[in-house]
Amino acid sequence: MSIVVTGATGHLGRHVVNQLLEKVPAEQITAVVRDETKAADFAAKGVKIAVADYNTPETFDGLFAADDKVLLISGNEFDKGRPAQHQVVIDAAKAAGVALLAYTSAPGSLKATLVDDHRTTEKALLASGLPYTLLRNGWYHENYTENLAPVLEHNAVVAAAGEGRVSSASRADYAAAAVAVLTGEGHENQTYELGGDTAWSFAEYAAVVAEQTGKEIAYNSVPGEVLQGILTGAGVPEFFAGILVDVDASIAKGELVVDSGDLSRLAGRPTSPISEAVAAALKG
């Protein structure tokens, strides 16, 4: 039996593989990557490396075995038809008859267009008849803390989210939930709504950054069309800027508040607060 992780050298995938190494022997882990050179550190630890690409279906032929547990980490190529990419993995997993296919999705409460790809993939996974686990990941701390430069430059957090709150958690937290599913029992045909223990507002986020930097950081709540202009002016592609603005509108409606407690239960510990992610980002 192998535990197979797709997108293993991505931001989330690396956390998953590293945490799996703390739980199971390296030879039981297969990291699926597009660029083998980026997985050299995993290979050095004894992790099996498989080279495959969501955009090249034949690269997944024979990759899985009947007793594998597979984590399908959703693709990040928003303009390349992600459901079709994910279907490649689902089809290969079905052909092999894997023991479990877990998928990193989005919260059930989120209605932004961003989730359309996830819902399509969920339907395909359920239709496959495979034992599944839906890991409906909420927002990541790092979505914000990895982009602190403009906040510090302009002394302002700018969003179109009003007074909405976000139940974010770190990538490491979400990885811990995935590892619990991949190494545990009884997770077949389950859906987990995953989010941080403490939701925060953008005004609170600005206050955290201010406290840790000693700067006066304001929260500027702007209309969606203004944020769209700011993002595209900063070089963000128009279609992706639209996705981000749409997500902010969902946040304003409370759609990214996830209070199920599933994430901390699966991880076996409280989730990390946004303040820790800010501190880590400021340290570089």
N, C-alpha and C positions, 0 to 999 in steps of 0.2 A: 504493500500500500504506500502510495506517495501522497503527500499534500502538495498540490500544484497551485502556484500563484501566478496569474497573468499580470502583465504590467509590473513586473517585480522590481524594476529599477526606477519606477516612478516615485513620487513623493510618498504616497501611501504604501505602495508595494514594498519599499525598502524597510519601512517600520514593521510591516507584517513579517517579512522574512527574518529580520533581526530578532523579533520577539519569538518566532517559531524556533529559532536556534536555541533559545533558552528553555524550550519545552520538549523538543524531540531531536533525535540524532539527525545530523546534517544530511545523511544519505537518504532520509525519508522525505526530503524537501526538493521539489523541482521548481526552479525559477524560470518562468517563460519571459523572454526578452526579445526585443528587436535587434539590439546591438550587443553582441556577446562581450565586447570589450568593457562595457559598462558594468558587467556582472563579474569582473575578475576577482573582486574581493569576496563575493559569495563562493565562487568556484574554489578559491584558496581555502575556504573553510569546509569544503566537501559537499557543498550544495550542487545538485545536478542542474545543469543549464540546458534549456531547450530554446532554440531560436525559432520564433514564429511571429507572424504579423497579422493583426485583425484584417488587414486589407488584402491578404494573400491566403485564401482559404486552404489551399493545399498544404500550407506549412503546418497546419494543425492535424493533418492526416496521421493517425496512429500515435498521436502525442499522449493521449490519455489511456488509462487501463481501467478495468471493471471495478476495482476496489479503491480507486482514487477519490480523494476529496479535493474539489477544485474551487478556488476563489477567482471569480471573474470580476476584476476591477474595471469599472466602466471606463471607456476610452475618453480622451480629452480633445479629440478632433471634432469639434462641434459642427464643422462645415462639411464633414465627410460621411454623414449618414451613420450615426453611431448604432442604431438598432440593427442595421445590416452587419456591422462589424461584430456586434455581440452575438448575432445569430450564428456566425461562423463557429464561435466557441460552443454555443448551445448544441449545434448540430454534431460537432465532434464529440462532445461529452455524451450525447445521446447514443451515438454510434458505438461508443465504448461501454456504455451502461455504467457510468461512474456512480459511486456510492452517494455522493452529495455534490450539488453545484450551488455555491453561495454567490450572491451578486450584490455589489455595492450600489444601492439605489438612492432615492431621495425621500424625505419625509412624506407620509401620506397626506399631511395637512397642507403641503406646499402646492399651490396651483399655478405657479409661474410656468411660462412656456418651456423653461429649462427642463421641467420634469417630463415632458412629453416623450422624450427618448427613453427615459427610465420606465415609464408605464408601458410603453410598447415592448420593451425588453422583458419586463415582468410577465406580461401576457404570454410572450413566446416561451418563457421559461416554464410557466405553469402548463402551457399546452404541450410541452415536451414530455410530460409524464415523469420526469426525473425527480428524485428527492431534492428539494430545494431549501434554501434559507435566503430570505430577503433581508439584507442589512440596509435599512433605510437611513443612511447617514445624514445627519444634519450638517450645518455649516461648520467649517473648520476655523479655528482661531487664526490660522496662518493666512486665510484669505485676506485678513486685514493686517496682521502684524508683519507680513512679508512685504508690505507696501507702505511702510511708515515714512519714507523719504518725503513725499509731498505733504504729509501731515506736519512734519517737522519744519519743512521749508516755509509753509504758509501759516503755521501755527493754528491749523484748523482741521477738524474731521468734517468732511463734506459728504452728505448722503441725502437720498430722497426717500428716507424711511420714516420721517416724522418721529413720533415717540415710540415706534415699534421696538420690540425686544428680540434678541437672538439667543437661542440656546446652543451656543457654539461649544466645541471641545477641540482638543488638539488632535492632530493626525495620529499621534501615539495612542490616544484614548480609543479612537475608532479601530486602530489596528489591534488593540488588546481584545476588543469585542470579536473581531474576525478570528483571531487566534483561538479564543475560547470556543467558538463554533467549530473550527477546523480540528481542534484537538479533543473536543468533548463529545458527549453523547446526547441524544434526545433533541437535536435541533432540526431534524428533518421536517419539512413543510411548515416552518415557522416564519413569521414576519416580526422583525424587531424594529421599533421606532426609536432611533438613537439620537440623543442630544445631550448637551452638557447639563450638569446638575443645577446651575444658576444662570438664568437668562439675564442679559444686560441690554441697556439702551445705548444709543450712540453718545448721548450726553455723558453717561457713566463711563463709556470707553474713552472719551476725550479726557475725562477727569483722571482716569488711570494713567494715560500717557502724560498728562500734565504733572501728576505727582511724581512719576519716575524720571522725568526729564528736567523738572524745575522750570518748565516753560508755561506760559499761559496758552492753553489749547482750547479753542472754542469748538462747539458743534454747530455747524451751519447746515440747517435743514433746507434743502432747495427743491423746487419742482423737478419732476422727472426730466422734462425737456432741457432744463438748465444743466442737470447732471450729464445728460447725453452729450451736450455741447462741450462740457468740460473734459469728458473722457475722450471724445474723438479729437479734441484739440490737443490732447496729450499723446495722441498717437494710437489710441485703442481702436481696433477695427470697428466699423459702425455696427456690424451685426452683433459683435460681442458686447459692445457698449449697451446695445439694446437689451441684451440678456441681463446685464448687471442692473440696469434701470428697472427692468421688470421684477427682478428679485427684490430690489428695495421696496417696490410697491407692495409686494407680498409681505415683506417684513412689517410695513406700516399696518397691514391688516392682521398681524399676529400669526402669520402662517409658518414662521420659523421658530416658534416657541414649541419645544418638544419636552413634555413633562412626564413621560412614561416611566422614567427611571431605568429603562432597559440597558442603557449604556453602562452605567456604574455597576449594575447587577452582573452583566456579562464580564466586565473588566475585573470585577472583584475588588473594586476600590472606588473612591470618589473621583470624579473627573477633575482635570486640572483647570484652575480658574484662568480667565483671560489675562489677568495681571502677570501670571507666570510666562505666558507667551510674549507679552510686551517686553518683559525683562530680558528674555532670551533674544528677542530681535534687536534690542538696543545694545546688547553685548556683541552682536555680530556673529 
